[in-house]
Amino acid sequence: MLQSWWNLALLATESQHVVCLRLIKLGSGGFEAQEEACLMVSEKVEAGIQTGLAVMMGGSPDRIVSTYRSRVQANVARLSKA
């Protein structure tokens, strides 16, 4: 039980890091900011669909949080390169 809460807390923290990095990128403007905005929206739609499917197929909350965390961590890595 404690591990579930810990993973959820880490997801919240890591997500805020992505928000910060994206705001910096969007604030710079230009073509890269426009690409990031489109990518952000498409990621949200895809994640929502996949989460809905996982829930309908009986996926556990821990598994769903783990999936989100891996995506968030990939975004941190990608956005931190710039």
mmCIF file of the N, C-alpha and C atoms, coordinates in Angstrom:
data_MODEL
# 
_entry.id   MODEL 
# 
loop_
_atom_site.group_PDB 
_atom_site.id 
_atom_site.type_symbol 
_atom_site.label_atom_id 
_atom_site.label_alt_id 
_atom_site.label_comp_id 
_atom_site.label_asym_id 
_atom_site.label_entity_id 
_atom_site.label_seq_id 
_atom_site.pdbx_PDB_ins_code 
_atom_site.Cartn_x 
_atom_site.Cartn_y 
_atom_site.Cartn_z 
_atom_site.occupancy 
_atom_site.B_iso_or_equiv 
_atom_site.pdbx_formal_charge 
_atom_site.auth_seq_id 
_atom_site.auth_comp_id 
_atom_site.auth_asym_id 
_atom_site.auth_atom_id 
_atom_site.pdbx_PDB_model_num 
ATOM 1   N N  . MET A 1 1  ? 0.828   -1.199 0.000   1.00 0.00 ? 1  MET A N  1 
ATOM 2   C CA . MET A 1 1  ? 0.000   0.000  0.000   1.00 0.00 ? 1  MET A CA 1 
ATOM 3   C C  . MET A 1 1  ? 0.865   1.254  0.000   1.00 0.00 ? 1  MET A C  1 
ATOM 4   N N  . LEU A 1 2  ? 1.914   1.237  0.814   1.00 0.00 ? 2  LEU A N  1 
ATOM 5   C CA . LEU A 1 2  ? 2.800   2.392  0.879   1.00 0.00 ? 2  LEU A CA 1 
ATOM 6   C C  . LEU A 1 2  ? 3.486   2.625  -0.463  1.00 0.00 ? 2  LEU A C  1 
ATOM 7   N N  . GLN A 1 3  ? 3.840   1.528  -1.154  1.00 0.00 ? 3  GLN A N  1 
ATOM 8   C CA . GLN A 1 3  ? 4.486   1.651  -2.458  1.00 0.00 ? 3  GLN A CA 1 
ATOM 9   C C  . GLN A 1 3  ? 3.568   2.343  -3.465  1.00 0.00 ? 3  GLN A C  1 
ATOM 10  N N  . SER A 1 4  ? 2.274   2.052  -3.419  1.00 0.00 ? 4  SER A N  1 
ATOM 11  C CA . SER A 1 4  ? 1.310   2.693  -4.322  1.00 0.00 ? 4  SER A CA 1 
ATOM 12  C C  . SER A 1 4  ? 1.281   4.203  -4.103  1.00 0.00 ? 4  SER A C  1 
ATOM 13  N N  . TRP A 1 5  ? 1.233   4.604  -2.850  1.00 0.00 ? 5  TRP A N  1 
ATOM 14  C CA . TRP A 1 5  ? 1.214   6.031  -2.536  1.00 0.00 ? 5  TRP A CA 1 
ATOM 15  C C  . TRP A 1 5  ? 2.519   6.696  -2.944  1.00 0.00 ? 5  TRP A C  1 
ATOM 16  N N  . TRP A 1 6  ? 3.618   5.992  -2.741  1.00 0.00 ? 6  TRP A N  1 
ATOM 17  C CA . TRP A 1 6  ? 4.920   6.533  -3.105  1.00 0.00 ? 6  TRP A CA 1 
ATOM 18  C C  . TRP A 1 6  ? 5.002   6.755  -4.612  1.00 0.00 ? 6  TRP A C  1 
ATOM 19  N N  . ASN A 1 7  ? 4.562   5.773  -5.400  1.00 0.00 ? 7  ASN A N  1 
ATOM 20  C CA . ASN A 1 7  ? 4.581   5.915  -6.855  1.00 0.00 ? 7  ASN A CA 1 
ATOM 21  C C  . ASN A 1 7  ? 3.683   7.054  -7.316  1.00 0.00 ? 7  ASN A C  1 
ATOM 22  N N  . LEU A 1 8  ? 2.548   7.215  -6.673  1.00 0.00 ? 8  LEU A N  1 
ATOM 23  C CA . LEU A 1 8  ? 1.639   8.307  -7.019  1.00 0.00 ? 8  LEU A CA 1 
ATOM 24  C C  . LEU A 1 8  ? 2.261   9.662  -6.678  1.00 0.00 ? 8  LEU A C  1 
ATOM 25  N N  . ALA A 1 9  ? 2.936   9.749  -5.540  1.00 0.00 ? 9  ALA A N  1 
ATOM 26  C CA . ALA A 1 9  ? 3.609   10.994 -5.156  1.00 0.00 ? 9  ALA A CA 1 
ATOM 27  C C  . ALA A 1 9  ? 4.742   11.319 -6.128  1.00 0.00 ? 9  ALA A C  1 
ATOM 28  N N  . LEU A 1 10 ? 5.496   10.301 -6.537  1.00 0.00 ? 10 LEU A N  1 
ATOM 29  C CA . LEU A 1 10 ? 6.564   10.525 -7.508  1.00 0.00 ? 10 LEU A CA 1 
ATOM 30  C C  . LEU A 1 10 ? 6.004   10.971 -8.853  1.00 0.00 ? 10 LEU A C  1 
ATOM 31  N N  . LEU A 1 11 ? 4.880   10.384 -9.263  1.00 0.00 ? 11 LEU A N  1 
ATOM 32  C CA . LEU A 1 11 ? 4.246   10.805 -10.513 1.00 0.00 ? 11 LEU A CA 1 
ATOM 33  C C  . LEU A 1 11 ? 3.854   12.280 -10.451 1.00 0.00 ? 11 LEU A C  1 
ATOM 34  N N  . ALA A 1 12 ? 3.305   12.698 -9.334  1.00 0.00 ? 12 ALA A N  1 
ATOM 35  C CA . ALA A 1 12 ? 2.909   14.101 -9.181  1.00 0.00 ? 12 ALA A CA 1 
ATOM 36  C C  . ALA A 1 12 ? 4.118   15.024 -9.263  1.00 0.00 ? 12 ALA A C  1 
ATOM 37  N N  . THR A 1 13 ? 5.195   14.653 -8.609  1.00 0.00 ? 13 THR A N  1 
ATOM 38  C CA . THR A 1 13 ? 6.409   15.473 -8.610  1.00 0.00 ? 13 THR A CA 1 
ATOM 39  C C  . THR A 1 13 ? 7.039   15.522 -10.001 1.00 0.00 ? 13 THR A C  1 
ATOM 40  N N  . GLU A 1 14 ? 7.164   14.364 -10.619 1.00 0.00 ? 14 GLU A N  1 
ATOM 41  C CA . GLU A 1 14 ? 7.771   14.309 -11.952 1.00 0.00 ? 14 GLU A CA 1 
ATOM 42  C C  . GLU A 1 14 ? 6.921   15.039 -12.985 1.00 0.00 ? 14 GLU A C  1 
ATOM 43  N N  . SER A 1 15 ? 5.604   14.960 -12.834 1.00 0.00 ? 15 SER A N  1 
ATOM 44  C CA . SER A 1 15 ? 4.714   15.668 -13.759 1.00 0.00 ? 15 SER A CA 1 
ATOM 45  C C  . SER A 1 15 ? 4.907   17.177 -13.662 1.00 0.00 ? 15 SER A C  1 
ATOM 46  N N  . GLN A 1 16 ? 5.109   17.676 -12.443 1.00 0.00 ? 16 GLN A N  1 
ATOM 47  C CA . GLN A 1 16 ? 5.350   19.108 -12.285 1.00 0.00 ? 16 GLN A CA 1 
ATOM 48  C C  . GLN A 1 16 ? 6.649   19.529 -12.951 1.00 0.00 ? 16 GLN A C  1 
ATOM 49  N N  . HIS A 1 17 ? 7.624   18.653 -12.955 1.00 0.00 ? 17 HIS A N  1 
ATOM 50  C CA . HIS A 1 17 ? 8.880   18.930 -13.640 1.00 0.00 ? 17 HIS A CA 1 
ATOM 51  C C  . HIS A 1 17 ? 8.637   19.066 -15.146 1.00 0.00 ? 17 HIS A C  1 
ATOM 52  N N  . VAL A 1 18 ? 7.820   18.181 -15.703 1.00 0.00 ? 18 VAL A N  1 
ATOM 53  C CA . VAL A 1 18 ? 7.489   18.259 -17.133 1.00 0.00 ? 18 VAL A CA 1 
ATOM 54  C C  . VAL A 1 18 ? 6.733   19.545 -17.426 1.00 0.00 ? 18 VAL A C  1 
ATOM 55  N N  . VAL A 1 19 ? 5.809   19.920 -16.557 1.00 0.00 ? 19 VAL A N  1 
ATOM 56  C CA . VAL A 1 19 ? 5.061   21.167 -16.761 1.00 0.00 ? 19 VAL A CA 1 
ATOM 57  C C  . VAL A 1 19 ? 6.024   22.347 -16.819 1.00 0.00 ? 19 VAL A C  1 
ATOM 58  N N  . CYS A 1 20 ? 6.969   22.392 -15.906 1.00 0.00 ? 20 CYS A N  1 
ATOM 59  C CA . CYS A 1 20 ? 7.957   23.477 -15.876 1.00 0.00 ? 20 CYS A CA 1 
ATOM 60  C C  . CYS A 1 20 ? 8.781   23.507 -17.165 1.00 0.00 ? 20 CYS A C  1 
ATOM 61  N N  . LEU A 1 21 ? 9.279   22.347 -17.576 1.00 0.00 ? 21 LEU A N  1 
ATOM 62  C CA . LEU A 1 21 ? 10.092  22.288 -18.797 1.00 0.00 ? 21 LEU A CA 1 
ATOM 63  C C  . LEU A 1 21 ? 9.275   22.677 -20.036 1.00 0.00 ? 21 LEU A C  1 
ATOM 64  N N  . ARG A 1 22 ? 8.022   22.255 -20.072 1.00 0.00 ? 22 ARG A N  1 
ATOM 65  C CA . ARG A 1 22 ? 7.173   22.604 -21.217 1.00 0.00 ? 22 ARG A CA 1 
ATOM 66  C C  . ARG A 1 22 ? 6.848   24.091 -21.234 1.00 0.00 ? 22 ARG A C  1 
ATOM 67  N N  . LEU A 1 23 ? 6.602   24.675 -20.080 1.00 0.00 ? 23 LEU A N  1 
ATOM 68  C CA . LEU A 1 23 ? 6.331   26.116 -20.036 1.00 0.00 ? 23 LEU A CA 1 
ATOM 69  C C  . LEU A 1 23 ? 7.521   26.921 -20.540 1.00 0.00 ? 23 LEU A C  1 
ATOM 70  N N  . ILE A 1 24 ? 8.709   26.474 -20.196 1.00 0.00 ? 24 ILE A N  1 
ATOM 71  C CA . ILE A 1 24 ? 9.911   27.147 -20.690 1.00 0.00 ? 24 ILE A CA 1 
ATOM 72  C C  . ILE A 1 24 ? 9.966   27.054 -22.209 1.00 0.00 ? 24 ILE A C  1 
ATOM 73  N N  . LYS A 1 25 ? 9.711   25.855 -22.722 1.00 0.00 ? 25 LYS A N  1 
ATOM 74  C CA . LYS A 1 25 ? 9.762   25.655 -24.175 1.00 0.00 ? 25 LYS A CA 1 
ATOM 75  C C  . LYS A 1 25 ? 8.660   26.440 -24.876 1.00 0.00 ? 25 LYS A C  1 
ATOM 76  N N  . LEU A 1 26 ? 7.451   26.407 -24.345 1.00 0.00 ? 26 LEU A N  1 
ATOM 77  C CA . LEU A 1 26 ? 6.341   27.134 -24.963 1.00 0.00 ? 26 LEU A CA 1 
ATOM 78  C C  . LEU A 1 26 ? 6.562   28.642 -24.875 1.00 0.00 ? 26 LEU A C  1 
ATOM 79  N N  . GLY A 1 27 ? 7.169   29.084 -23.785 1.00 0.00 ? 27 GLY A N  1 
ATOM 80  C CA . GLY A 1 27 ? 7.427   30.510 -23.612 1.00 0.00 ? 27 GLY A CA 1 
ATOM 81  C C  . GLY A 1 27 ? 8.448   31.064 -24.584 1.00 0.00 ? 27 GLY A C  1 
ATOM 82  N N  . SER A 1 28 ? 9.302   30.180 -25.097 1.00 0.00 ? 28 SER A N  1 
ATOM 83  C CA . SER A 1 28 ? 10.311  30.643 -26.057 1.00 0.00 ? 28 SER A CA 1 
ATOM 84  C C  . SER A 1 28 ? 9.703   30.934 -27.428 1.00 0.00 ? 28 SER A C  1 
ATOM 85  N N  . GLY A 1 29 ? 8.527   30.375 -27.684 1.00 0.00 ? 29 GLY A N  1 
ATOM 86  C CA . GLY A 1 29 ? 7.838   30.628 -28.945 1.00 0.00 ? 29 GLY A CA 1 
ATOM 87  C C  . GLY A 1 29 ? 8.507   29.940 -30.121 1.00 0.00 ? 29 GLY A C  1 
ATOM 88  N N  . GLY A 1 30 ? 8.009   30.241 -31.289 1.00 0.00 ? 30 GLY A N  1 
ATOM 89  C CA . GLY A 1 30 ? 8.592   29.693 -32.501 1.00 0.00 ? 30 GLY A CA 1 
ATOM 90  C C  . GLY A 1 30 ? 8.032   28.330 -32.876 1.00 0.00 ? 30 GLY A C  1 
ATOM 91  N N  . PHE A 1 31 ? 8.662   27.742 -33.877 1.00 0.00 ? 31 PHE A N  1 
ATOM 92  C CA . PHE A 1 31 ? 8.209   26.473 -34.428 1.00 0.00 ? 31 PHE A CA 1 
ATOM 93  C C  . PHE A 1 31 ? 8.326   25.347 -33.406 1.00 0.00 ? 31 PHE A C  1 
ATOM 94  N N  . GLU A 1 32 ? 9.419   25.320 -32.633 1.00 0.00 ? 32 GLU A N  1 
ATOM 95  C CA . GLU A 1 32 ? 9.599   24.262 -31.638 1.00 0.00 ? 32 GLU A CA 1 
ATOM 96  C C  . GLU A 1 32 ? 8.504   24.311 -30.573 1.00 0.00 ? 32 GLU A C  1 
ATOM 97  N N  . ALA A 1 33 ? 8.088   25.500 -30.192 1.00 0.00 ? 33 ALA A N  1 
ATOM 98  C CA . ALA A 1 33 ? 7.015   25.634 -29.204 1.00 0.00 ? 33 ALA A CA 1 
ATOM 99  C C  . ALA A 1 33 ? 5.697   25.122 -29.780 1.00 0.00 ? 33 ALA A C  1 
ATOM 100 N N  . GLN A 1 34 ? 5.464   25.401 -31.039 1.00 0.00 ? 34 GLN A N  1 
ATOM 101 C CA . GLN A 1 34 ? 4.241   24.931 -31.693 1.00 0.00 ? 34 GLN A CA 1 
ATOM 102 C C  . GLN A 1 34 ? 4.243   23.398 -31.792 1.00 0.00 ? 34 GLN A C  1 
ATOM 103 N N  . GLU A 1 35 ? 5.386   22.834 -32.129 1.00 0.00 ? 35 GLU A N  1 
ATOM 104 C CA . GLU A 1 35 ? 5.497   21.376 -32.183 1.00 0.00 ? 35 GLU A CA 1 
ATOM 105 C C  . GLU A 1 35 ? 5.256   20.757 -30.811 1.00 0.00 ? 35 GLU A C  1 
ATOM 106 N N  . GLU A 1 36 ? 5.797   21.367 -29.784 1.00 0.00 ? 36 GLU A N  1 
ATOM 107 C CA . GLU A 1 36 ? 5.632   20.863 -28.423 1.00 0.00 ? 36 GLU A CA 1 
ATOM 108 C C  . GLU A 1 36 ? 4.163   20.906 -28.000 1.00 0.00 ? 36 GLU A C  1 
ATOM 109 N N  . ALA A 1 37 ? 3.474   21.976 -28.358 1.00 0.00 ? 37 ALA A N  1 
ATOM 110 C CA . ALA A 1 37 ? 2.056   22.086 -28.014 1.00 0.00 ? 37 ALA A CA 1 
ATOM 111 C C  . ALA A 1 37 ? 1.244   20.984 -28.694 1.00 0.00 ? 37 ALA A C  1 
ATOM 112 N N  . CYS A 1 38 ? 1.525   20.723 -29.954 1.00 0.00 ? 38 CYS A N  1 
ATOM 113 C CA . CYS A 1 38 ? 0.820   19.656 -30.676 1.00 0.00 ? 38 CYS A CA 1 
ATOM 114 C C  . CYS A 1 38 ? 1.147   18.292 -30.086 1.00 0.00 ? 38 CYS A C  1 
ATOM 115 N N  . LEU A 1 39 ? 2.414   18.072 -29.757 1.00 0.00 ? 39 LEU A N  1 
ATOM 116 C CA . LEU A 1 39 ? 2.830   16.806 -29.158 1.00 0.00 ? 39 LEU A CA 1 
ATOM 117 C C  . LEU A 1 39 ? 2.164   16.608 -27.799 1.00 0.00 ? 39 LEU A C  1 
ATOM 118 N N  . MET A 1 40 ? 2.087   17.678 -27.033 1.00 0.00 ? 40 MET A N  1 
ATOM 119 C CA . MET A 1 40 ? 1.491   17.605 -25.710 1.00 0.00 ? 40 MET A CA 1 
ATOM 120 C C  . MET A 1 40 ? 0.023   17.176 -25.804 1.00 0.00 ? 40 MET A C  1 
ATOM 121 N N  . VAL A 1 41 ? -0.723  17.768 -26.716 1.00 0.00 ? 41 VAL A N  1 
ATOM 122 C CA . VAL A 1 41 ? -2.136  17.434 -26.861 1.00 0.00 ? 41 VAL A CA 1 
ATOM 123 C C  . VAL A 1 41 ? -2.306  15.993 -27.344 1.00 0.00 ? 41 VAL A C  1 
ATOM 124 N N  . SER A 1 42 ? -1.510  15.605 -28.327 1.00 0.00 ? 42 SER A N  1 
ATOM 125 C CA . SER A 1 42 ? -1.645  14.235 -28.846 1.00 0.00 ? 42 SER A CA 1 
ATOM 126 C C  . SER A 1 42 ? -1.255  13.207 -27.785 1.00 0.00 ? 42 SER A C  1 
ATOM 127 N N  . GLU A 1 43 ? -0.267  13.516 -26.960 1.00 0.00 ? 43 GLU A N  1 
ATOM 128 C CA . GLU A 1 43 ? 0.107   12.608 -25.872 1.00 0.00 ? 43 GLU A CA 1 
ATOM 129 C C  . GLU A 1 43 ? -1.024  12.456 -24.867 1.00 0.00 ? 43 GLU A C  1 
ATOM 130 N N  . LYS A 1 44 ? -1.702  13.554 -24.563 1.00 0.00 ? 44 LYS A N  1 
ATOM 131 C CA . LYS A 1 44 ? -2.796  13.502 -23.593 1.00 0.00 ? 44 LYS A CA 1 
ATOM 132 C C  . LYS A 1 44 ? -3.938  12.636 -24.112 1.00 0.00 ? 44 LYS A C  1 
ATOM 133 N N  . VAL A 1 45 ? -4.278  12.806 -25.376 1.00 0.00 ? 45 VAL A N  1 
ATOM 134 C CA . VAL A 1 45 ? -5.364  12.021 -25.961 1.00 0.00 ? 45 VAL A CA 1 
ATOM 135 C C  . VAL A 1 45 ? -4.993  10.537 -25.972 1.00 0.00 ? 45 VAL A C  1 
ATOM 136 N N  . GLU A 1 46 ? -3.782  10.230 -26.421 1.00 0.00 ? 46 GLU A N  1 
ATOM 137 C CA . GLU A 1 46 ? -3.329  8.837  -26.478 1.00 0.00 ? 46 GLU A CA 1 
ATOM 138 C C  . GLU A 1 46 ? -3.303  8.207  -25.084 1.00 0.00 ? 46 GLU A C  1 
ATOM 139 N N  . ALA A 1 47 ? -2.787  8.940  -24.110 1.00 0.00 ? 47 ALA A N  1 
ATOM 140 C CA . ALA A 1 47 ? -2.710  8.422  -22.743 1.00 0.00 ? 47 ALA A CA 1 
ATOM 141 C C  . ALA A 1 47 ? -4.105  8.178  -22.177 1.00 0.00 ? 47 ALA A C  1 
ATOM 142 N N  . GLY A 1 48 ? -5.027  9.066  -22.468 1.00 0.00 ? 48 GLY A N  1 
ATOM 143 C CA . GLY A 1 48 ? -6.400  8.898  -21.986 1.00 0.00 ? 48 GLY A CA 1 
ATOM 144 C C  . GLY A 1 48 ? -7.065  7.667  -22.570 1.00 0.00 ? 48 GLY A C  1 
ATOM 145 N N  . ILE A 1 49 ? -6.871  7.462  -23.861 1.00 0.00 ? 49 ILE A N  1 
ATOM 146 C CA . ILE A 1 49 ? -7.446  6.283  -24.516 1.00 0.00 ? 49 ILE A CA 1 
ATOM 147 C C  . ILE A 1 49 ? -6.837  5.009  -23.952 1.00 0.00 ? 49 ILE A C  1 
ATOM 148 N N  . GLN A 1 50 ? -5.510  4.984  -23.834 1.00 0.00 ? 50 GLN A N  1 
ATOM 149 C CA . GLN A 1 50 ? -4.847  3.780  -23.331 1.00 0.00 ? 50 GLN A CA 1 
ATOM 150 C C  . GLN A 1 50 ? -5.202  3.502  -21.876 1.00 0.00 ? 50 GLN A C  1 
ATOM 151 N N  . THR A 1 51 ? -5.363  4.539  -21.078 1.00 0.00 ? 51 THR A N  1 
ATOM 152 C CA . THR A 1 51 ? -5.753  4.346  -19.685 1.00 0.00 ? 51 THR A CA 1 
ATOM 153 C C  . THR A 1 51 ? -7.176  3.809  -19.599 1.00 0.00 ? 51 THR A C  1 
ATOM 154 N N  . GLY A 1 52 ? -8.062  4.347  -20.412 1.00 0.00 ? 52 GLY A N  1 
ATOM 155 C CA . GLY A 1 52 ? -9.440  3.846  -20.441 1.00 0.00 ? 52 GLY A CA 1 
ATOM 156 C C  . GLY A 1 52 ? -9.494  2.378  -20.816 1.00 0.00 ? 52 GLY A C  1 
ATOM 157 N N  . LEU A 1 53 ? -8.708  2.000  -21.812 1.00 0.00 ? 53 LEU A N  1 
ATOM 158 C CA . LEU A 1 53 ? -8.658  0.596  -22.212 1.00 0.00 ? 53 LEU A CA 1 
ATOM 159 C C  . LEU A 1 53 ? -8.088  -0.280 -21.102 1.00 0.00 ? 53 LEU A C  1 
ATOM 160 N N  . ALA A 1 54 ? -7.048  0.210  -20.441 1.00 0.00 ? 54 ALA A N  1 
ATOM 161 C CA . ALA A 1 54 ? -6.442  -0.557 -19.352 1.00 0.00 ? 54 ALA A CA 1 
ATOM 162 C C  . ALA A 1 54 ? -7.436  -0.766 -18.211 1.00 0.00 ? 54 ALA A C  1 
ATOM 163 N N  . VAL A 1 55 ? -8.202  0.256  -17.897 1.00 0.00 ? 55 VAL A N  1 
ATOM 164 C CA . VAL A 1 55 ? -9.201  0.142  -16.831 1.00 0.00 ? 55 VAL A CA 1 
ATOM 165 C C  . VAL A 1 55 ? -10.286 -0.853 -17.235 1.00 0.00 ? 55 VAL A C  1 
ATOM 166 N N  . MET A 1 56 ? -10.752 -0.774 -18.472 1.00 0.00 ? 56 MET A N  1 
ATOM 167 C CA . MET A 1 56 ? -11.791 -1.697 -18.938 1.00 0.00 ? 56 MET A CA 1 
ATOM 168 C C  . MET A 1 56 ? -11.311 -3.141 -18.952 1.00 0.00 ? 56 MET A C  1 
ATOM 169 N N  . MET A 1 57 ? -10.012 -3.334 -19.145 1.00 0.00 ? 57 MET A N  1 
ATOM 170 C CA . MET A 1 57 ? -9.462  -4.688 -19.183 1.00 0.00 ? 57 MET A CA 1 
ATOM 171 C C  . MET A 1 57 ? -9.006  -5.156 -17.806 1.00 0.00 ? 57 MET A C  1 
ATOM 172 N N  . GLY A 1 58 ? -9.301  -4.370 -16.779 1.00 0.00 ? 58 GLY A N  1 
ATOM 173 C CA . GLY A 1 58 ? -8.998  -4.789 -15.412 1.00 0.00 ? 58 GLY A CA 1 
ATOM 174 C C  . GLY A 1 58 ? -7.595  -4.446 -14.940 1.00 0.00 ? 58 GLY A C  1 
ATOM 175 N N  . GLY A 1 59 ? -6.965  -3.462 -15.570 1.00 0.00 ? 59 GLY A N  1 
ATOM 176 C CA . GLY A 1 59 ? -5.619  -3.063 -15.165 1.00 0.00 ? 59 GLY A CA 1 
ATOM 177 C C  . GLY A 1 59 ? -5.604  -2.496 -13.759 1.00 0.00 ? 59 GLY A C  1 
ATOM 178 N N  . SER A 1 60 ? -4.543  -2.776 -13.049 1.00 0.00 ? 60 SER A N  1 
ATOM 179 C CA . SER A 1 60 ? -4.444  -2.288 -11.672 1.00 0.00 ? 60 SER A CA 1 
ATOM 180 C C  . SER A 1 60 ? -4.021  -0.823 -11.658 1.00 0.00 ? 60 SER A C  1 
ATOM 181 N N  . PRO A 1 61 ? -4.418  -0.102 -10.626 1.00 0.00 ? 61 PRO A N  1 
ATOM 182 C CA . PRO A 1 61 ? -3.990  1.290  -10.508 1.00 0.00 ? 61 PRO A CA 1 
ATOM 183 C C  . PRO A 1 61 ? -2.468  1.436  -10.483 1.00 0.00 ? 61 PRO A C  1 
ATOM 184 N N  . ASP A 1 62 ? -1.784  0.491  -9.829  1.00 0.00 ? 62 ASP A N  1 
ATOM 185 C CA . ASP A 1 62 ? -0.317  0.548  -9.789  1.00 0.00 ? 62 ASP A CA 1 
ATOM 186 C C  . ASP A 1 62 ? 0.282   0.461  -11.180 1.00 0.00 ? 62 ASP A C  1 
ATOM 187 N N  . ARG A 1 63 ? -0.267  -0.402 -11.999 1.00 0.00 ? 63 ARG A N  1 
ATOM 188 C CA . ARG A 1 63 ? 0.239   -0.566 -13.368 1.00 0.00 ? 63 ARG A CA 1 
ATOM 189 C C  . ARG A 1 63 ? -0.012  0.699  -14.185 1.00 0.00 ? 63 ARG A C  1 
ATOM 190 N N  . ILE A 1 64 ? -1.159  1.308  -14.017 1.00 0.00 ? 64 ILE A N  1 
ATOM 191 C CA . ILE A 1 64 ? -1.491  2.526  -14.750 1.00 0.00 ? 64 ILE A CA 1 
ATOM 192 C C  . ILE A 1 64 ? -0.562  3.663  -14.333 1.00 0.00 ? 64 ILE A C  1 
ATOM 193 N N  . VAL A 1 65 ? -0.324  3.803  -13.034 1.00 0.00 ? 65 VAL A N  1 
ATOM 194 C CA . VAL A 1 65 ? 0.590   4.836  -12.541 1.00 0.00 ? 65 VAL A CA 1 
ATOM 195 C C  . VAL A 1 65 ? 2.003   4.581  -13.063 1.00 0.00 ? 65 VAL A C  1 
ATOM 196 N N  . SER A 1 66 ? 2.425   3.337  -13.084 1.00 0.00 ? 66 SER A N  1 
ATOM 197 C CA . SER A 1 66 ? 3.752   2.998  -13.601 1.00 0.00 ? 66 SER A CA 1 
ATOM 198 C C  . SER A 1 66 ? 3.890   3.365  -15.071 1.00 0.00 ? 66 SER A C  1 
ATOM 199 N N  . THR A 1 67 ? 2.836   3.122  -15.837 1.00 0.00 ? 67 THR A N  1 
ATOM 200 C CA . THR A 1 67 ? 2.856   3.479  -17.257 1.00 0.00 ? 67 THR A CA 1 
ATOM 201 C C  . THR A 1 67 ? 2.978   4.989  -17.426 1.00 0.00 ? 67 THR A C  1 
ATOM 202 N N  . TYR A 1 68 ? 2.191   5.735  -16.667 1.00 0.00 ? 68 TYR A N  1 
ATOM 203 C CA . TYR A 1 68 ? 2.278   7.194  -16.730 1.00 0.00 ? 68 TYR A CA 1 
ATOM 204 C C  . TYR A 1 68 ? 3.664   7.687  -16.315 1.00 0.00 ? 68 TYR A C  1 
ATOM 205 N N  . ARG A 1 69 ? 4.211   7.084  -15.256 1.00 0.00 ? 69 ARG A N  1 
ATOM 206 C CA . ARG A 1 69 ? 5.537   7.519  -14.791 1.00 0.00 ? 69 ARG A CA 1 
ATOM 207 C C  . ARG A 1 69 ? 6.600   7.304  -15.860 1.00 0.00 ? 69 ARG A C  1 
ATOM 208 N N  . SER A 1 70 ? 6.544   6.190  -16.567 1.00 0.00 ? 70 SER A N  1 
ATOM 209 C CA . SER A 1 70 ? 7.548   5.952  -17.607 1.00 0.00 ? 70 SER A CA 1 
ATOM 210 C C  . SER A 1 70 ? 7.425   6.970  -18.733 1.00 0.00 ? 70 SER A C  1 
ATOM 211 N N  . ARG A 1 71 ? 6.210   7.354  -19.062 1.00 0.00 ? 71 ARG A N  1 
ATOM 212 C CA . ARG A 1 71 ? 6.005   8.380  -20.104 1.00 0.00 ? 71 ARG A CA 1 
ATOM 213 C C  . ARG A 1 71 ? 6.478   9.747  -19.634 1.00 0.00 ? 71 ARG A C  1 
ATOM 214 N N  . VAL A 1 72 ? 6.188   10.061 -18.386 1.00 0.00 ? 72 VAL A N  1 
ATOM 215 C CA . VAL A 1 72 ? 6.616   11.348 -17.833 1.00 0.00 ? 72 VAL A CA 1 
ATOM 216 C C  . VAL A 1 72 ? 8.138   11.412 -17.788 1.00 0.00 ? 72 VAL A C  1 
ATOM 217 N N  . GLN A 1 73 ? 8.770   10.324 -17.373 1.00 0.00 ? 73 GLN A N  1 
ATOM 218 C CA . GLN A 1 73 ? 10.224  10.290 -17.307 1.00 0.00 ? 73 GLN A CA 1 
ATOM 219 C C  . GLN A 1 73 ? 10.840  10.438 -18.710 1.00 0.00 ? 73 GLN A C  1 
ATOM 220 N N  . ALA A 1 74 ? 10.195  9.860  -19.717 1.00 0.00 ? 74 ALA A N  1 
ATOM 221 C CA . ALA A 1 74 ? 10.679  10.019 -21.090 1.00 0.00 ? 74 ALA A CA 1 
ATOM 222 C C  . ALA A 1 74 ? 10.571  11.474 -21.530 1.00 0.00 ? 74 ALA A C  1 
ATOM 223 N N  . ASN A 1 75 ? 9.485   12.145 -21.119 1.00 0.00 ? 75 ASN A N  1 
ATOM 224 C CA . ASN A 1 75 ? 9.339   13.568 -21.452 1.00 0.00 ? 75 ASN A CA 1 
ATOM 225 C C  . ASN A 1 75 ? 10.392  14.416 -20.748 1.00 0.00 ? 75 ASN A C  1 
ATOM 226 N N  . VAL A 1 76 ? 10.696  14.098 -19.505 1.00 0.00 ? 76 VAL A N  1 
ATOM 227 C CA . VAL A 1 76 ? 11.737  14.843 -18.788 1.00 0.00 ? 76 VAL A CA 1 
ATOM 228 C C  . VAL A 1 76 ? 13.064  14.696 -19.519 1.00 0.00 ? 76 VAL A C  1 
ATOM 229 N N  . ALA A 1 77 ? 13.394  13.481 -19.928 1.00 0.00 ? 77 ALA A N  1 
ATOM 230 C CA . ALA A 1 77 ? 14.647  13.239 -20.635 1.00 0.00 ? 77 ALA A CA 1 
ATOM 231 C C  . ALA A 1 77 ? 14.685  14.011 -21.963 1.00 0.00 ? 77 ALA A C  1 
ATOM 232 N N  . ARG A 1 78 ? 13.577  13.961 -22.691 1.00 0.00 ? 78 ARG A N  1 
ATOM 233 C CA . ARG A 1 78 ? 13.535  14.641 -23.994 1.00 0.00 ? 78 ARG A CA 1 
ATOM 234 C C  . ARG A 1 78 ? 13.604  16.150 -23.847 1.00 0.00 ? 78 ARG A C  1 
ATOM 235 N N  . LEU A 1 79 ? 12.851  16.695 -22.915 1.00 0.00 ? 79 LEU A N  1 
ATOM 236 C CA . LEU A 1 79 ? 12.809  18.148 -22.749 1.00 0.00 ? 79 LEU A CA 1 
ATOM 237 C C  . LEU A 1 79 ? 14.073  18.699 -22.099 1.00 0.00 ? 79 LEU A C  1 
ATOM 238 N N  . SER A 1 80 ? 14.779  17.879 -21.346 1.00 0.00 ? 80 SER A N  1 
ATOM 239 C CA . SER A 1 80 ? 15.994  18.332 -20.680 1.00 0.00 ? 80 SER A CA 1 
ATOM 240 C C  . SER A 1 80 ? 17.190  18.428 -21.635 1.00 0.00 ? 80 SER A C  1 
ATOM 241 N N  . LYS A 1 81 ? 17.109  17.761 -22.771 1.00 0.00 ? 81 LYS A N  1 
ATOM 242 C CA . LYS A 1 81 ? 18.204  17.786 -23.735 1.00 0.00 ? 81 LYS A CA 1 
ATOM 243 C C  . LYS A 1 81 ? 18.403  19.167 -24.348 1.00 0.00 ? 81 LYS A C  1 
ATOM 244 N N  . ALA A 1 82 ? 17.305  19.870 -24.549 1.00 0.00 ? 82 ALA A N  1 
ATOM 245 C CA . ALA A 1 82 ? 17.373  21.158 -25.243 1.00 0.00 ? 82 ALA A CA 1 
ATOM 246 C C  . ALA A 1 82 ? 18.051  22.227 -24.430 1.00 0.00 ? 82 ALA A C  1 
# 
